[in-house]
Amino acid sequence: MTPQLNARGDVAVLVPAAGAGLRLGPGGPKALRLLAGEPLLVHAIRRVAAAPSVRMIVVAAPAAEVGAVRDLLAPVAPVTVVAGGAERQESVSLALAAVPDEIAIVLVHDAARALTPPQLFESVAAAVRAGSPAVIPVLPVVDTIKEVGPASVTAPEGVAAEIVLGTVDRSVLRSVQTPQGFRHHVLAAAHAVAADALTDDAGLVEKAGLPVACVPGSELALKITRPLDLVLAEALLHVI
């Protein structure tokens, strides 16, 4: 039986899924690559639909795959599927246009974070509901981070052409995940005036001068970007 979304929920989740995912290697659109025999998008939507506050899910699919994606997701959850754009930011804007004004909170989520637990959607939505205009889930940075620049002289063949300029204080750095949450009108206004393509929607809100709050992220919300990530994700499926 297809899961039903909460008709009284106050959250819409946008899932831009039109990207090619070239770093994942040859194949079809990234969101449709298989993880343990099912597309990443199916895994992602299954977890979105399990979040109690979610009232609506909108997927921005590759324009040529809209019908196929609609059929793929029909057994998983009620989903609105729209044609995405050439860039992620455009896909989010097109998905956002499908959300009615009465839905107060909008979350934007990467299909590539296919194992994100439903609790993280609830945590982000709760922080927006409590008054934050924008909320992102974050994890502490555990690696040492170096700032680098080009070497001042031409490097010999086989020698790296970059040198270390300094070590960044990682205690003030955070790795950002999705879902990212927003008051509906805040995200709409940020996209309406967006001039530069940014890597996340929180960046648009930052440029508008609004505060972006942080909540603890989840190790399960890893982004599947490279072939090794698929191996790790499949291993995690056996323990979650």
N, C-alpha and C positions, 0 to 999 in steps of 0.2 A: 504494500500500500504506500502511495506517495505521501511523504510527510507534509503536513499543512503548516503554514506560517501563522504567527499570532496576529489575528485581525485587529487586535487592540494595541499592538506594538507601536513604538514611536521611532523605529529605526529602519532606514533603508540602507542596504549595502550595495555599493557599486563595485563591480569586478571587471576592470579593463583586461581583456583577454585576446587582443588582436595582434600582439607582438609576435615576431618570427622566432625569437629566442636563438639567435645565431650562435651564442656561446655554448649552447647545449649540443651543438653538432648538427649534422644534416638531418632533415626531417620536416614535418609539417609545422604548423603554428605551435608555439611553445606550450600553450595551455592545453593542447590536445595530445601532447606526448604522453606515453604510457608510464605509469608507476604501478608496479605489481598488477599489470593487466588492465588498469583503468586509467583514463586520461587524468592528468593533474587537476583539470577543472572540475571533474566529478568529485574527487577527493575534497577539493576546496569548498564546493557548494554544499556538500553533505555536512560539513562542519559549520558553515555559516547558518544553514537552515536549523541546526540544533540549538542555536542561541535564542533564548526565550523572548528577547526584546525585538527580534527582527520581524518586521511586517512586510518588507518588500526586498527582493533581490533583483538587481539589474546587471546583466552581463553585456559588455561591449565585445562582440565577436568579430572575427575577420569578415569583411563584407560578403565574401563568397561562401561563407560557412554559417550564415545566420540560421537558415532552416535546419541544417544538420546539428548545430549546437542546441537549438530549441528542442529537437527530437531527443538528443542525447541526454538533456537535463530533465525532460518531462517526468521520468520515473523517480528522479531524485528529490525535486522540490519545485513548487510553483516559481517560475523565473521569467522575467521579462528580458527578451534578448533584442538588442539593437545592433546596428552595424557600427563598428568602431572606426577610428581614424588611423592616419599614418603614424601618428605619435601618441604616446600614452596620455598626454595632457588632453589631446583632442578626444580620445576615447572616453576619458572621465567626463568631459563636458557633454558629450553626446548621451552618456548614460544618465547624468544628472538631469538632463532635460526631460527625462521620462518619469521623474519622481514628483508626485503631487506636492503642492505647497504645504498641505496639512501635516506631512511627515517632518517632524522637527529636527531629527538628528540623522546625519548622513555619514556613513563610514565608507572609506575607500580601501579596498583590499586587493593584494596581488594574488592572482591565481597560482603563481609559483610558490607561494607560502601555503602549500596544500595541506599541511598537517596542523595548522593553527587551531588550538583548542577553542571550543565555543566560549569558554570562560573569559578568554581575552577580549572577544567582541563585547561581552557584558561589562567588563572592566572599563574599556574605553568609552562605551556608551554612558556608563554611570558617571564618569568624570565630566563628560559633556553635559549631561543632565543636571549635574551639580553646579554648573555655571561657567565652565571653561569654554571659550569660543572654539578652541582647537586642542586636540589631545593626540599624543603619539605614544606607542609602546616602545620602550628602550631597554637595552641591556648594557651593562658596563663593558668597556673595551678591555680585553684581557691581554692583548699583545702589546709589546713596546712599539710605539709609533715614532718614526723618524721623518723629519722634514728634509727633503733632498732637493738638489738643484744640479744643473749641468756642471761638469768639471771645468775648471778655469783654463785648462790646456787640452789639446787634442789627445784623447786617450789612445794608447797603443791598441792594435788589433787584439781582440779577446779580453780586453780590460773594460770594466763597466765605465760608462761615460757620465755617471752621476756621482755626486759626493754628498755626504751628510752635512746639512746646515745646522741641525739641532735636534734635540729630543723633545717631543711634545709631552706635556703633562697629561697622562691618560686618565687621571682621577677626575678630570672635568669633561671627558669625552664619553659619548654614548653611541652605541650602534642602534640605528632606527629600524623598526619593523613596521608591518601593517597588521591589523587594520588601523588606519588613522581616522579619527573622528572629528566631526565639525557640526556646529549649528548650521542648519540648512542654508540660511540666508548668508552666513559668513562664507561658506564654500562657493555659493553662487556668485557673490560679489567678487571674490578673489579670481575666479575664472573669467568673469566678465571683463576684467581689466588686465588680465595676464598678457604680458608682452614677450616674456622670455620663457623658453621651455626649461622647466626644472625637473629634477629627478623625483620629487614627491610633492604632494599637495600642501603639506605643511609649509613648504618653502614659499608657496604663493601667499599664504596667510602671514608668514613672517614679513614678506615684502610689503604687505599692507599695514604693517606696524602693530599687529595684534599679537597678544601673548599666546604661546603654544605650551601647554602643560604636558608633563611626562607621567606615565604610569609604568610599572614594571612589565617588561615583555615576557616572552616565553621561549625557552630553548627549542620548543617544538615548532615555532614559527620561522624556522630557517627558510631562506630563499633558495629554491632549486634553480641554479643558474648554469652549472657545469655538469658534465657526465658523472663526476664523483659524487655530486650532491644527490643524484638519483639513487646511487648505491646506498648512501647514508640514510636517505628517506625510506627506502625499502626495508632497511634493517630496523628503523624506528617503528615501522608499521607492525612489527612482530612483538613489540613490547609496550605499545600504548593501547 
